[in-house]
Amino acid sequence: MVDVHDAHTRSRNMAAIRGVNTQPEVRLRRALHTQGFRYRLHHPDLPGRPDLVFAKYHAVIFVHGCFFHGHECTSFRWPATNAGFWRSKIEQNRRRDKKQITALTERGWRVLVVWECAVRSALVEPEATVGRVAAWLRGEQSLAEISGA
């Protein structure tokens, strides 16, 4: 399948995709802050620079986009255009995610991955997702994942 954009337009579109302060991340941050949780953002000294760091709970949260991290949900579809590149890119992202999560757990951090579909999905109530995150923060579970699918 041929790309519908020329190289310049595609490059501009891809450059506009943010890695931090994404809509799902900001929504989750605001909701947690409203509930009284305080956190640091993108701590540079921790593996993977987690999106949210809760020192009080010795916990970190990653808010992963379903496409770039290859979440097998209804929001994700393998691209037909340049399929080899995207498969390689997404698999590399998955390997890096696992490596970073392992490094954090080995340092004694609790890790939660919140998928974009859990924050954006019309099927999931945002309050329910925030409630699950809050319960995880207050709990003892060391590794967890929240998805909308």
N, C-alpha and C positions, 0 to 999 in steps of 0.2 A: 504494500500500500504506500502510495506517495504522500509525503507531508503536504498539508494544505497551505502551509506558510512558506515564504522564501526564507533563506538562511538568516537574514538580518532580523526579520520579524520573530522567528523562532528564538533566536538568541536573546532578543529583548524580552520576550515572554518568560523565558527560563530565568533570566537575570532578576526578574521581578518577584520570584518566589522566595519568600523569607524562610530563614531557618530558626529564628527566634521571634518571640512576640507574635505568634500566629493567633488567629481568632480562637481556636479551641483552647490554646494555652491561656490567653488573656481571660476568656470566660471562666475557666476553672480557677484561675488566680483570684479574680474578683469575688467569686462565690465563696472561696475558702477564706479570704480576707474578711468578708462580711460575717462569717461564722467565728471570727476571732483568731484564726490561725495566722501566724507570722512566719515569714520565710525569706530566704535569700534567692536571688535569681542567677542562674547560669554560673555557678561557682567555678572559677577557673582552676582551682587546685584539686578538683575531684575528676576522676575518669569520666569522660563523656560530657562534662559540663552539664549536669542535670538541670532541667528546666526550673525545678523548685527544690530547695534544700531546707529542710526543717531540722535545725540543729537540736532543738529541744527534744525531738522524738528520734533523733539520729536516723532520719529517713529522707529519702530523695524520691522525686517523682519526675518521670519522663512523660511528656505528652507527645506521642508519636502520630504522625500523619499516616493514614492508611495506605496511600499510594507509595510514598517514598520508603516506607519501612515494610511494604509487602504484606499487609494484614489481610488474611483470607476472609474478608467479609463482603457484604454486598456493595460497599463503596469502592472496592478494589477490582481492577480488571487489568490483566497483562496487556500492555500496549501492542498494537499490531504494527505500528510504524517503528522502525529501528529496533525490532524486538530483541535482537542479540545484545545490543547495548543496554537496554533497560533491564533485561533479565540479569545481566552481569552486575549492573549498578545496584539493583535492589537486593540481590544475594549478598553483595559486598556490605551493604548497609546492615543486613540481618546479622552477618558474622560479626561486624563491628559492635552492634548492639549487644550481642551475647557476651563478647569479650569485656565490654565496659560494665555490664551488669555483674559479671563474675568478679571483676576487679573491685567493684564497690562492695559486694557481699563479703569478699575476703578481708576487706578493711573494717567490716562490722556494720556497714550501713544497711538499712532496710530499703528495699527498692520496689516501687510501684510503677507499672507502665499503664498509662491511661491512653486508650486509642481514640483517635479523632471521632470515630463513629459513636463512641459513648457520650461525647459532648455535643455532637451535631445532630445525631439521628432523631428523626421525628418519632421513632418508635420508643425512644428512651426519654424519660422525664429528666431534664437536667438536674433537678433537685435530688432525684434518686441517685444519680451518679455522684454528686457532691456528698450526699449522705454516705455512700459506700466508701468514698475517699476518706472522709472524716472518721468513719469507723475503723478503717485500716490504720490511719495515723495513730489513733488512740489504742489500737490493739497491739498484738505481739508478733503477728505474721511477718516473716522476714522478706518474702518475695511474693508479689501478687500482680495480677493483670486485670484491668477492667475494660471490657469492650461492649459495644452496643449491639453486637450480633449474637 
